[in-house]
Amino acid sequence: MTGDRVIKRFPRKDGGRAEREWRALSLLATYAPGLAPEPREADLAAPEPVVVMSRLAGAPLRGTAVEGKRIVALAKAVTTLYEAVPPDVVCKVPLRPGHQGDLVSRLNEWAVTARPRAGGPVRQALDAGLKWLARSGLGAGAPGDVSPVFGPGDGNLANYLWDGFRVQVVDFEDSGRSDRAFELAEITEHVGSWVEHPFDVTAFLEQFELSPAETVRLRESRRLLALVWLFLLAGEAMGHPRNPPGTVERQAGRMLELLA
């Protein structure tokens, strides 16, 4: 970070993260100026790619009580983000990493190769989640009755900055073509939305008018992402936990509640 700009460096083999970051900043500078950092320059062909952008003044929402006007501002920011890029442009944007098909494949692999040796409520939630996944039909691909949108691909509230008046968005390494319901689920189910302060999911989702198809899609996407997080947190609990004690048990409860 230098003065009024941020220099973001990526590892040699970054899996396309620098390209996605630059594409997102360029698209949003065109269609939603002020929502994200301004793109300054980039060297995507460098051995270690570099993206330079303006620096935003807000503070991350993660770790704060996101309520009242902050929830309204967050909803306004993501609505602008989803609606800004025209449909004909979105259709040309590659599918974001961690999309539905990708997550289903990962879960099916983890169920065999990395299933945590957990017991009690965590084992119950893992088993229930995998049974749901097997009959969900999500492995057949994304539904065709929801409109594609440009999505940031990361629901971590640390990427949403509050300056006292509005919310702006940073970190587009996993951005790409998605759909609104899936991206909303990214926010509601990210561990960062509840592990430190409870996030009022109901108040947040009430800010959006979802179609019947999106409502179903949101429910299934929340379950899918909650199961991914349950695997991640259960695996973490067996190794070197980064989150507070009891996090995986709380996630197990969230999983079972979403399946009820």
Accessible surface in RSA format (square Angstrom, percent):
REM  Atomic radii and reference values for relative SASA: ProtOr
REM  Chains: A
REM  Algorithm: Lee & Richards
REM  Probe-radius: 1.40
REM  Slices: 20
REM RES _ NUM      All-atoms   Total-Side   Main-Chain    Non-polar    All polar
REM                ABS   REL    ABS   REL    ABS   REL    ABS   REL    ABS   REL
RES MET A   1   158.25  82.0  97.19  64.3  61.06 145.4  73.44  62.4  84.81 112.4
RES THR A   2    74.13  52.7  69.90  70.9   4.23  10.1  55.86  75.0  18.27  27.6
RES GLY A   3    56.31  69.4   0.00   N/A  56.31  69.4  42.26 116.0  14.05  31.5
RES ASP A   4    94.28  66.0  88.69  88.3   5.58  13.2  40.80  96.0  53.48  53.3
RES ARG A   5    81.31  34.1  81.31  41.4   0.00   0.0  13.99  19.1  67.32  40.8
RES VAL A   6    32.94  21.7  32.94  29.8   0.00   0.0  32.94  28.6   0.00   0.0
RES ILE A   7    44.67  25.4  28.79  21.4  15.88  38.3  28.79  20.7  15.88  43.1
RES LYS A   8    45.33  22.1  42.07  25.8   3.26   7.8  38.68  34.8   6.65   7.1
RES ARG A   9   164.20  68.9 136.40  69.5  27.80  66.2  51.30  70.1 112.90  68.4
RES PHE A  10     5.51   2.8   1.80   1.1   3.71   9.6   3.74   2.3   1.77   5.1
RES PRO A  11    67.68  49.3  58.62  53.4   9.06  33.0  66.81  55.2   0.87   5.4
RES ARG A  12   156.71  65.8 137.41  70.0  19.30  46.0  53.11  72.6 103.60  62.8
RES LYS A  13   187.53  91.5 159.65  98.0  27.88  66.4 107.11  96.4  80.42  85.7
RES ASP A  14    18.80  13.2  12.80  12.7   6.01  14.2   2.78   6.5  16.02  16.0
RES GLY A  15    66.08  81.5   0.00   N/A  66.08  81.5  46.72 128.2  19.36  43.4
RES GLY A  16    26.11  32.2   0.00   N/A  26.11  32.2  21.02  57.7   5.09  11.4
RES ARG A  17    73.52  30.9  73.52  37.5   0.00   0.0  19.15  26.2  54.37  33.0
RES ALA A  18     2.31   2.1   2.31   3.6   0.00   0.0   2.31   3.2   0.00   0.0
RES GLU A  19    91.62  52.6  89.86  68.0   1.75   4.2  22.18  42.9  69.44  56.7
RES ARG A  20    40.24  16.9  39.93  20.4   0.31   0.7   9.98  13.6  30.25  18.3
RES GLU A  21     0.52   0.3   0.52   0.4   0.00   0.0   0.00   0.0   0.52   0.4
RES TRP A  22    65.01  26.1  65.01  31.5   0.00   0.0  41.86  22.3  23.16  37.6
RES ARG A  23    56.46  23.7  51.17  26.1   5.29  12.6  26.66  36.4  29.79  18.1
RES ALA A  24     0.12   0.1   0.00   0.0   0.12   0.3   0.00   0.0   0.12   0.3
RES LEU A  25     0.15   0.1   0.00   0.0   0.15   0.4   0.00   0.0   0.15   0.4
RES SER A  26    40.39  34.1  35.43  47.3   4.96  11.4  32.60  69.4   7.79  10.9
RES LEU A  27    26.47  14.7  25.00  17.9   1.47   3.7  26.47  18.6   0.00   0.0
RES LEU A  28     1.70   0.9   1.13   0.8   0.57   1.4   1.63   1.1   0.07   0.2
RES ALA A  29    42.76  39.3  22.32  34.4  20.44  46.5  27.56  38.8  15.20  40.3
RES THR A  30    94.19  67.0  65.85  66.8  28.34  67.5  46.24  62.1  47.95  72.5
RES TYR A  31    83.52  39.0  58.57  33.3  24.95  64.9  35.25  26.5  48.27  59.5
RES ALA A  32     8.35   7.7   0.70   1.1   7.65  17.4   7.84  11.0   0.51   1.4
RES PRO A  33   104.72  76.3  78.27  71.4  26.44  96.1  80.72  66.6  24.00 149.1
RES GLY A  34    32.26  39.8   0.00   N/A  32.26  39.8  25.60  70.3   6.66  14.9
RES LEU A  35    16.47   9.2  12.22   8.7   4.25  10.7  15.57  10.9   0.90   2.4
RES ALA A  36     7.46   6.9   0.94   1.5   6.52  14.8   0.94   1.3   6.52  17.3
RES PRO A  37     5.16   3.8   3.13   2.9   2.03   7.4   3.22   2.7   1.95  12.1
RES GLU A  38   102.65  58.9 101.86  77.1   0.78   1.9  29.95  57.9  72.69  59.4
RES PRO A  39    33.69  24.6  15.19  13.8  18.50  67.2  15.19  12.5  18.50 115.0
RES ARG A  40   104.83  44.0  73.73  37.6  31.10  74.1  37.22  50.9  67.61  41.0
RES GLU A  41    99.13  56.9  95.60  72.3   3.53   8.4  28.50  55.1  70.63  57.7
RES ALA A  42    39.10  35.9   3.07   4.7  36.03  82.0   5.82   8.2  33.28  88.2
RES ASP A  43    73.57  51.5  69.53  69.2   4.04   9.6  25.67  60.4  47.89  47.8
RES LEU A  44    70.58  39.3  49.24  35.2  21.34  53.7  49.44  34.7  21.14  56.9
RES ALA A  45   101.53  93.3  64.17  99.0  37.35  85.0  75.08 105.7  26.45  70.1
RES ALA A  46    24.68  22.7  13.41  20.7  11.27  25.6  18.46  26.0   6.22  16.5
RES PRO A  47    90.47  65.9  77.81  70.9  12.66  46.0  88.88  73.4   1.60   9.9
RES GLU A  48    94.45  54.2  89.48  67.7   4.97  11.8  17.19  33.3  77.26  63.1
RES PRO A  49     9.92   7.2   9.92   9.0   0.00   0.0   9.92   8.2   0.00   0.0
RES VAL A  50    25.89  17.0  25.89  23.4   0.00   0.0  25.89  22.5   0.00   0.0
RES VAL A  51     0.00   0.0   0.00   0.0   0.00   0.0   0.00   0.0   0.00   0.0
RES VAL A  52     7.90   5.2   7.90   7.2   0.00   0.0   7.90   6.9   0.00   0.0
RES MET A  53     9.54   4.9   9.54   6.3   0.00   0.0   0.28   0.2   9.26  12.3
RES SER A  54    12.72  10.8  11.96  16.0   0.76   1.8   9.39  20.0   3.34   4.7
RES ARG A  55   113.46  47.6  90.69  46.2  22.78  54.2   9.13  12.5 104.34  63.2
RES LEU A  56    33.53  18.7  16.53  11.8  17.00  42.7  18.55  13.0  14.98  40.3
RES ALA A  57    99.72  91.7  63.68  98.3  36.04  82.0  68.47  96.4  31.25  82.8
RES GLY A  58    14.70  18.1   0.00   N/A  14.70  18.1   1.45   4.0  13.25  29.7
RES ALA A  59    60.02  55.2  56.59  87.3   3.43   7.8  58.52  82.4   1.50   4.0
RES PRO A  60    64.69  47.1  60.04  54.7   4.65  16.9  60.04  49.6   4.65  28.9
RES LEU A  61     0.46   0.3   0.24   0.2   0.22   0.6   0.32   0.2   0.14   0.4
RES ARG A  62    64.48  27.1  50.89  25.9  13.59  32.4  15.21  20.8  49.27  29.9
RES GLY A  63    38.18  47.1   0.00   N/A  38.18  47.1  14.97  41.1  23.21  52.0
RES THR A  64    44.45  31.6  36.68  37.2   7.77  18.5  41.30  55.5   3.15   4.8
RES ALA A  65    48.42  44.5  37.87  58.4  10.56  24.0  39.38  55.5   9.04  23.9
RES VAL A  66     6.28   4.1   2.48   2.2   3.80   9.2   2.48   2.2   3.80  10.3
RES GLU A  67   111.10  63.8 107.58  81.4   3.53   8.4  34.26  66.3  76.84  62.7
RES GLY A  68    52.98  65.3   0.00   N/A  52.98  65.3  43.21 118.6   9.78  21.9
RES LYS A  69   147.25  71.8 135.96  83.4  11.29  26.9  89.90  80.9  57.35  61.1
RES ARG A  70    68.36  28.7  68.36  34.8   0.00   0.0   4.33   5.9  64.03  38.8
RES ILE A  71     4.77   2.7   4.77   3.6   0.00   0.0   4.77   3.4   0.00   0.0
RES VAL A  72    79.88  52.6  78.97  71.5   0.91   2.2  78.97  68.6   0.91   2.5
RES ALA A  73    12.35  11.4   7.21  11.1   5.14  11.7  10.75  15.1   1.60   4.2
RES LEU A  74     0.00   0.0   0.00   0.0   0.00   0.0   0.00   0.0   0.00   0.0
RES ALA A  75     4.47   4.1   4.26   6.6   0.21   0.5   4.47   6.3   0.00   0.0
RES LYS A  76   151.22  73.8 144.23  88.5   6.99  16.7  93.18  83.9  58.03  61.8
RES ALA A  77     4.89   4.5   0.95   1.5   3.94   9.0   4.65   6.6   0.23   0.6
RES VAL A  78     0.00   0.0   0.00   0.0   0.00   0.0   0.00   0.0   0.00   0.0
RES THR A  79    39.21  27.9  38.71  39.2   0.49   1.2  33.27  44.7   5.94   9.0
RES THR A  80    53.90  38.3  48.91  49.6   4.99  11.9  35.53  47.7  18.37  27.8
RES LEU A  81     0.00   0.0   0.00   0.0   0.00   0.0   0.00   0.0   0.00   0.0
RES TYR A  82     5.83   2.7   1.32   0.7   4.52  11.8   0.78   0.6   5.05   6.2
RES GLU A  83   122.20  70.2  93.82  71.0  28.38  67.6  41.24  79.8  80.96  66.1
RES ALA A  84    23.04  21.2   1.89   2.9  21.14  48.1  12.36  17.4  10.68  28.3
RES VAL A  85     4.68   3.1   0.00   0.0   4.68  11.3   0.00   0.0   4.68  12.7
RES PRO A  86    39.81  29.0  35.40  32.3   4.41  16.0  39.81  32.9   0.00   0.0
RES PRO A  87    99.36  72.4  99.08  90.3   0.28   1.0  99.36  82.0   0.00   0.0
RES ASP A  88    94.26  66.0  83.70  83.3  10.56  25.0  45.86 107.9  48.39  48.3
RES VAL A  89    33.31  21.9  33.16  30.0   0.16   0.4  33.21  28.9   0.10   0.3
RES VAL A  90     1.05   0.7   1.05   0.9   0.00   0.0   1.05   0.9   0.00   0.0
RES CYS A  91    79.01  59.8  57.86  64.5  21.15  49.7  23.59  59.8  55.42  59.8
RES LYS A  92   172.79  84.3 140.02  85.9  32.77  78.0  94.23  84.8  78.55  83.7
RES VAL A  93     7.13   4.7   5.72   5.2   1.40   3.4   6.68   5.8   0.44   1.2
RES PRO A  94    70.25  51.2  61.04  55.6   9.21  33.5  69.60  57.5   0.65   4.0
RES LEU A  95    82.35  45.9  63.40  45.4  18.95  47.6  63.40  44.5  18.95  51.0
RES ARG A  96     8.29   3.5   8.01   4.1   0.28   0.7   0.94   1.3   7.34   4.5
RES PRO A  97    39.66  28.9  29.30  26.7  10.36  37.6  39.14  32.3   0.52   3.2
RES GLY A  98     8.95  11.0   0.00   N/A   8.95  11.0   8.49  23.3   0.46   1.0
RES HIS A  99    56.97  31.1  56.43  39.2   0.53   1.4  32.05  33.0  24.92  29.0
RES GLN A 100     4.07   2.3   1.95   1.4   2.12   5.0   1.82   3.9   2.25   1.7
RES GLY A 101    26.55  32.7   0.00   N/A  26.55  32.7  21.38  58.7   5.17  11.6
RES ASP A 102    42.20  29.6  35.80  35.6   6.41  15.2  12.84  30.2  29.36  29.3
RES LEU A 103     8.33   4.6   8.33   6.0   0.00   0.0   8.33   5.9   0.00   0.0
RES VAL A 104    10.85   7.1  10.85   9.8   0.00   0.0  10.85   9.4   0.00   0.0
RES SER A 105    70.81  59.8  61.68  82.3   9.13  21.0  34.23  72.9  36.58  51.2
RES ARG A 106    93.05  39.1  91.71  46.8   1.34   3.2  26.90  36.8  66.16  40.1
RES LEU A 107     0.00   0.0   0.00   0.0   0.00   0.0   0.00   0.0   0.00   0.0
RES ASN A 108    81.75  56.4  74.72  72.2   7.03  16.9  26.54  63.9  55.20  53.4
RES GLU A 109   106.53  61.2  97.64  73.9   8.89  21.2  30.30  58.6  76.24  62.2
RES TRP A 110    51.58  20.7  51.58  25.0   0.00   0.0  27.68  14.8  23.91  38.8
RES ALA A 111    23.60  21.7  15.20  23.5   8.39  19.1  15.20  21.4   8.39  22.2
RES VAL A 112   127.87  84.1  97.64  88.4  30.23  72.8 101.96  88.6  25.91  70.3
RES THR A 113    97.14  69.1  57.92  58.7  39.22  93.5  60.08  80.7  37.06  56.0
RES ALA A 114    55.34  50.9  37.20  57.4  18.14  41.3  47.11  66.3   8.23  21.8
RES ARG A 115    94.16  39.5  74.33  37.9  19.83  47.2  22.92  31.3  71.24  43.2
RES PRO A 116    10.02   7.3   1.15   1.1   8.87  32.2   9.99   8.3   0.03   0.2
RES ARG A 117   225.15  94.5 199.95 101.9  25.20  60.0  76.60 104.7 148.55  90.0
RES ALA A 118    16.53  15.2   4.81   7.4  11.72  26.7   8.01  11.3   8.53  22.6
RES GLY A 119    49.03  60.5   0.00   N/A  49.03  60.5  31.35  86.0  17.68  39.6
RES GLY A 120    53.23  65.6   0.00   N/A  53.23  65.6  34.77  95.4  18.46  41.4
RES PRO A 121    80.85  58.9  79.81  72.8   1.04   3.8  80.27  66.3   0.58   3.6
RES VAL A 122    10.13   6.7  10.13   9.2   0.00   0.0  10.13   8.8   0.00   0.0
RES ARG A 123    63.45  26.6  63.45  32.3   0.00   0.0  35.09  48.0  28.36  17.2
RES GLN A 124   107.68  60.2 100.44  73.4   7.24  17.2  35.27  75.1  72.41  54.9
RES ALA A 125     0.00   0.0   0.00   0.0   0.00   0.0   0.00   0.0   0.00   0.0
RES LEU A 126     0.00   0.0   0.00   0.0   0.00   0.0   0.00   0.0   0.00   0.0
RES ASP A 127    42.09  29.5  40.83  40.6   1.26   3.0  15.85  37.3  26.24  26.2
RES ALA A 128    30.59  28.1  23.19  35.8   7.40  16.8  27.67  39.0   2.93   7.8
RES GLY A 129     0.00   0.0   0.00   N/A   0.00   0.0   0.00   0.0   0.00   0.0
RES LEU A 130    24.52  13.7  19.52  14.0   4.99  12.6  19.83  13.9   4.69  12.6
RES LYS A 131   141.25  68.9 133.88  82.1   7.37  17.5  82.05  73.9  59.19  63.0
RES TRP A 132     9.61   3.9   9.61   4.7   0.00   0.0   7.77   4.1   1.84   3.0
RES LEU A 133    11.85   6.6   4.81   3.4   7.04  17.7   4.81   3.4   7.04  19.0
RES ALA A 134    92.72  85.2  49.60  76.5  43.12  98.1  61.62  86.8  31.09  82.4
RES ARG A 135   177.61  74.6 143.44  73.1  34.17  81.4  71.42  97.6 106.19  64.4
RES SER A 136    28.70  24.3   0.00   0.0  28.70  66.1   6.21  13.2  22.49  31.5
RES GLY A 137    50.39  62.1   0.00   N/A  50.39  62.1  39.56 108.6  10.83  24.3
RES LEU A 138    18.52  10.3  17.88  12.8   0.64   1.6  18.38  12.9   0.15   0.4
RES GLY A 139    57.83  71.3   0.00   N/A  57.83  71.3  22.18  60.9  35.65  79.8
RES ALA A 140   101.00  92.9  53.50  82.6  47.50 108.1  65.94  92.9  35.06  92.9
RES GLY A 141    36.29  44.8   0.00   N/A  36.29  44.8  25.57  70.2  10.72  24.0
RES ALA A 142    70.80  65.1  41.40  63.9  29.40  66.9  41.40  58.3  29.40  77.9
RES PRO A 143    50.83  37.0  31.19  28.4  19.64  71.4  42.51  35.1   8.33  51.8
RES GLY A 144    84.27 103.9   0.00   N/A  84.27 103.9  41.12 112.8  43.15  96.6
RES ASP A 145   102.37  71.7  74.59  74.2  27.78  65.7  46.10 108.5  56.27  56.1
RES VAL A 146    20.55  13.5   5.17   4.7  15.38  37.1   9.91   8.6  10.64  28.9
RES SER A 147    83.67  70.7  72.55  96.8  11.12  25.6  34.99  74.5  48.68  68.2
RES PRO A 148    54.76  39.9  45.59  41.6   9.17  33.3  47.29  39.0   7.47  46.4
RES VAL A 149    18.24  12.0  17.38  15.7   0.87   2.1  18.24  15.9   0.00   0.0
RES PHE A 150     0.39   0.2   0.39   0.2   0.00   0.0   0.39   0.2   0.00   0.0
RES GLY A 151     0.00   0.0   0.00   N/A   0.00   0.0   0.00   0.0   0.00   0.0
RES PRO A 152     4.20   3.1   4.13   3.8   0.08   0.3   4.13   3.4   0.08   0.5
RES GLY A 153     5.96   7.4   0.00   N/A   5.96   7.4   0.00   0.0   5.96  13.3
RES ASP A 154    37.63  26.4  33.42  33.3   4.21  10.0   8.72  20.5  28.91  28.8
RES GLY A 155     0.54   0.7   0.00   N/A   0.54   0.7   0.48   1.3   0.07   0.1
RES ASN A 156    29.19  20.1  29.19  28.2   0.00   0.0   0.19   0.5  29.00  28.0
RES LEU A 157     4.06   2.3   4.06   2.9   0.00   0.0   4.06   2.9   0.00   0.0
RES ALA A 158    34.51  31.7  28.32  43.7   6.20  14.1  28.32  39.9   6.20  16.4
RES ASN A 159    14.03   9.7  14.03  13.6   0.00   0.0   1.30   3.1  12.74  12.3
RES TYR A 160     1.32   0.6   1.32   0.8   0.00   0.0   0.39   0.3   0.93   1.1
RES LEU A 161    17.95  10.0  17.32  12.4   0.63   1.6  17.32  12.2   0.63   1.7
RES TRP A 162    25.87  10.4  21.27  10.3   4.59  10.8  14.40   7.7  11.47  18.6
RES ASP A 163    55.67  39.0  28.68  28.5  26.99  63.8  19.62  46.2  36.05  36.0
RES GLY A 164    30.01  37.0   0.00   N/A  30.01  37.0  20.81  57.1   9.20  20.6
RES PHE A 165   182.21  91.2 155.30  96.2  26.91  70.0 159.49  96.7  22.72  65.0
RES ARG A 166   119.29  50.1 118.05  60.2   1.25   3.0  46.59  63.7  72.70  44.1
RES VAL A 167     5.89   3.9   0.00   0.0   5.89  14.2   0.00   0.0   5.89  16.0
RES GLN A 168    11.02   6.2  11.02   8.1   0.00   0.0   0.79   1.7  10.24   7.8
RES VAL A 169     0.69   0.5   0.69   0.6   0.00   0.0   0.69   0.6   0.00   0.0
RES VAL A 170    33.39  22.0  33.03  29.9   0.36   0.9  33.12  28.8   0.28   0.7
RES ASP A 171    41.46  29.0  36.83  36.7   4.63  10.9   6.14  14.5  35.31  35.2
RES PHE A 172     0.13   0.1   0.13   0.1   0.00   0.0   0.13   0.1   0.00   0.0
RES GLU A 173    28.98  16.6  28.82  21.8   0.16   0.4   2.74   5.3  26.24  21.4
RES ASP A 174    51.38  36.0  49.73  49.5   1.65   3.9   4.50  10.6  46.89  46.8
RES SER A 175     1.94   1.6   0.97   1.3   0.97   2.2   0.00   0.0   1.94   2.7
RES GLY A 176     0.59   0.7   0.00   N/A   0.59   0.7   0.59   1.6   0.00   0.0
RES ARG A 177    72.20  30.3  72.20  36.8   0.00   0.0   6.56   9.0  65.65  39.8
RES SER A 178    12.69  10.7   2.10   2.8  10.59  24.4   7.49  15.9   5.20   7.3
RES ASP A 179    11.25   7.9  11.25  11.2   0.00   0.0   4.29  10.1   6.96   6.9
RES ARG A 180    41.18  17.3  40.30  20.5   0.87   2.1  10.27  14.0  30.91  18.7
RES ALA A 181     0.41   0.4   0.00   0.0   0.41   0.9   0.00   0.0   0.41   1.1
RES PHE A 182     3.15   1.6   3.15   1.9   0.00   0.0   3.15   1.9   0.00   0.0
RES GLU A 183     2.89   1.7   1.83   1.4   1.07   2.5   0.27   0.5   2.62   2.1
RES LEU A 184     0.00   0.0   0.00   0.0   0.00   0.0   0.00   0.0   0.00   0.0
RES ALA A 185     0.00   0.0   0.00   0.0   0.00   0.0   0.00   0.0   0.00   0.0
RES GLU A 186    18.24  10.5  16.85  12.7   1.39   3.3   1.74   3.4  16.50  13.5
RES ILE A 187     1.71   1.0   1.71   1.3   0.00   0.0   1.71   1.2   0.00   0.0
RES THR A 188     0.42   0.3   0.00   0.0   0.42   1.0   0.00   0.0   0.42   0.6
RES GLU A 189     0.73   0.4   0.49   0.4   0.24   0.6   0.40   0.8   0.33   0.3
RES HIS A 190    19.07  10.4  18.83  13.1   0.24   0.6   8.62   8.9  10.44  12.2
RES VAL A 191     6.93   4.6   6.77   6.1   0.16   0.4   6.93   6.0   0.00   0.0
RES GLY A 192     4.05   5.0   0.00   N/A   4.05   5.0   0.00   0.0   4.05   9.1
RES SER A 193     1.74   1.5   0.39   0.5   1.34   3.1   0.62   1.3   1.11   1.6
RES TRP A 194    11.21   4.5  10.17   4.9   1.04   2.4  10.17   5.4   1.04   1.7
RES VAL A 195    10.26   6.8   1.61   1.5   8.65  20.8   1.61   1.4   8.65  23.5
RES GLU A 196    92.48  53.1  60.54  45.8  31.94  76.1  33.03  63.9  59.46  48.5
RES HIS A 197    77.07  42.1  71.61  49.8   5.46  14.0  42.35  43.6  34.73  40.4
RES PRO A 198   115.62  84.3 102.29  93.2  13.33  48.4 103.77  85.7  11.85  73.7
RES PHE A 199    17.50   8.8   2.39   1.5  15.11  39.3   3.40   2.1  14.10  40.4
RES ASP A 200    71.56  50.1  62.07  61.8   9.49  22.4  23.71  55.8  47.85  47.7
RES VAL A 201    25.91  17.0  22.80  20.6   3.10   7.5  22.80  19.8   3.10   8.4
RES THR A 202    89.66  63.8  83.88  85.0   5.78  13.8  51.95  69.8  37.72  57.0
RES ALA A 203    28.71  26.4  27.17  41.9   1.54   3.5  28.30  39.9   0.40   1.1
RES PHE A 204     0.00   0.0   0.00   0.0   0.00   0.0   0.00   0.0   0.00   0.0
RES LEU A 205    29.46  16.4  24.01  17.2   5.44  13.7  24.31  17.1   5.14  13.8
RES GLU A 206   128.03  73.5  94.81  71.7  33.22  79.1  41.81  80.9  86.21  70.4
RES GLN A 207    80.75  45.2  47.81  34.9  32.93  78.4   7.68  16.4  73.06  55.4
RES PHE A 208    16.71   8.4   1.56   1.0  15.15  39.4   3.86   2.3  12.84  36.8
RES GLU A 209   164.44  94.4 144.50 109.3  19.94  47.5  64.11 124.0 100.34  81.9
RES LEU A 210    41.66  23.2  13.55   9.7  28.11  70.7  14.38  10.1  27.28  73.4
RES SER A 211    48.72  41.2  39.96  53.3   8.76  20.2  42.16  89.8   6.56   9.2
RES PRO A 212   115.71  84.3 107.29  97.8   8.43  30.6 114.62  94.6   1.10   6.8
RES ALA A 213    30.23  27.8  16.78  25.9  13.44  30.6  25.19  35.5   5.03  13.3
RES GLU A 214    23.21  13.3  23.21  17.6   0.00   0.0   6.24  12.1  16.98  13.9
RES THR A 215    73.96  52.6  72.34  73.3   1.62   3.9  60.67  81.5  13.29  20.1
RES VAL A 216    75.48  49.7  74.76  67.7   0.72   1.7  75.48  65.6   0.00   0.0
RES ARG A 217    15.95   6.7  11.85   6.0   4.10   9.8   8.78  12.0   7.17   4.3
RES LEU A 218    13.98   7.8  13.98  10.0   0.00   0.0  13.98   9.8   0.00   0.0
RES ARG A 219   114.75  48.2 110.68  56.4   4.07   9.7  44.67  61.0  70.08  42.5
RES GLU A 220    22.59  13.0  22.59  17.1   0.00   0.0  11.04  21.3  11.55   9.4
RES SER A 221     1.80   1.5   0.08   0.1   1.71   3.9   1.65   3.5   0.14   0.2
RES ARG A 222    43.24  18.2  43.24  22.0   0.00   0.0   2.29   3.1  40.95  24.8
RES ARG A 223    33.25  14.0  33.25  16.9   0.00   0.0   0.21   0.3  33.04  20.0
RES LEU A 224     1.05   0.6   1.05   0.8   0.00   0.0   1.05   0.7   0.00   0.0
RES LEU A 225     8.63   4.8   8.63   6.2   0.00   0.0   8.63   6.1   0.00   0.0
RES ALA A 226     0.00   0.0   0.00   0.0   0.00   0.0   0.00   0.0   0.00   0.0
RES LEU A 227     0.00   0.0   0.00   0.0   0.00   0.0   0.00   0.0   0.00   0.0
RES VAL A 228    10.80   7.1  10.80   9.8   0.00   0.0  10.80   9.4   0.00   0.0
RES TRP A 229    47.60  19.1  47.60  23.0   0.00   0.0  38.77  20.7   8.83  14.3
RES LEU A 230     0.00   0.0   0.00   0.0   0.00   0.0   0.00   0.0   0.00   0.0
RES PHE A 231     9.01   4.5   3.78   2.3   5.22  13.6   4.08   2.5   4.93  14.1
RES LEU A 232    82.86  46.1  72.22  51.7  10.65  26.8  76.24  53.5   6.62  17.8
RES LEU A 233     5.05   2.8   3.41   2.4   1.64   4.1   3.41   2.4   1.64   4.4
RES ALA A 234     1.29   1.2   0.53   0.8   0.76   1.7   1.29   1.8   0.00   0.0
RES GLY A 235    36.99  45.6   0.00   N/A  36.99  45.6  26.55  72.9  10.44  23.4
RES GLU A 236    33.37  19.2  21.43  16.2  11.94  28.4  21.88  42.3  11.49   9.4
RES ALA A 237    49.66  45.7  23.47  36.2  26.19  59.6  25.85  36.4  23.81  63.1
RES MET A 238   109.07  56.5  71.85  47.5  37.22  88.6  49.75  42.3  59.32  78.6
RES GLY A 239    44.01  54.3   0.00   N/A  44.01  54.3  26.21  71.9  17.80  39.9
RES HIS A 240   169.31  92.5 154.49 107.4  14.82  37.9 106.37 109.6  62.94  73.2
RES PRO A 241    85.69  62.5  61.50  56.1  24.20  88.0  61.50  50.8  24.20 150.4
RES ARG A 242   214.41  90.0 175.44  89.4  38.97  92.8  74.62 102.0 139.79  84.7
RES ASN A 243    27.13  18.7  17.00  16.4  10.13  24.4   1.96   4.7  25.17  24.3
RES PRO A 244    67.87  49.5  58.19  53.0   9.68  35.2  64.73  53.4   3.14  19.5
RES PRO A 245   140.94 102.7 108.74  99.1  32.20 117.1 121.22 100.1  19.72 122.6
RES GLY A 246    33.26  41.0   0.00   N/A  33.26  41.0  22.08  60.6  11.19  25.1
RES THR A 247     6.59   4.7   5.16   5.2   1.43   3.4   4.76   6.4   1.83   2.8
RES VAL A 248    13.72   9.0  12.03  10.9   1.69   4.1  12.03  10.5   1.69   4.6
RES GLU A 249    89.11  51.2  80.86  61.2   8.25  19.7  45.34  87.7  43.77  35.7
RES ARG A 250   114.70  48.2 104.17  53.1  10.53  25.1  54.16  74.0  60.54  36.7
RES GLN A 251     0.26   0.1   0.26   0.2   0.00   0.0   0.00   0.0   0.26   0.2
RES ALA A 252     0.06   0.1   0.06   0.1   0.00   0.0   0.06   0.1   0.00   0.0
RES GLY A 253    38.06  46.9   0.00   N/A  38.06  46.9  32.95  90.4   5.11  11.4
RES ARG A 254    52.86  22.2  49.94  25.5   2.92   6.9  21.85  29.9  31.01  18.8
RES MET A 255     0.00   0.0   0.00   0.0   0.00   0.0   0.00   0.0   0.00   0.0
RES LEU A 256    50.77  28.3  44.47  31.8   6.30  15.8  44.74  31.4   6.04  16.2
RES GLU A 257   134.70  77.3 118.71  89.8  16.00  38.1  46.51  90.0  88.20  72.0
RES LEU A 258    30.88  17.2  22.46  16.1   8.42  21.2  25.62  18.0   5.25  14.1
RES LEU A 259    38.15  21.2  15.99  11.4  22.16  55.7  16.07  11.3  22.08  59.4
RES ALA A 260   113.69 104.5  48.43  74.7  65.26 148.5  87.77 123.6  25.92  68.7
END  Absolute sums over single chains surface
CHAIN  1 A    12470.4       9555.0       2915.4       6898.8       5571.5
END  Absolute sums over all chains
TOTAL         12470.4       9555.0       2915.4       6898.8       5571.5
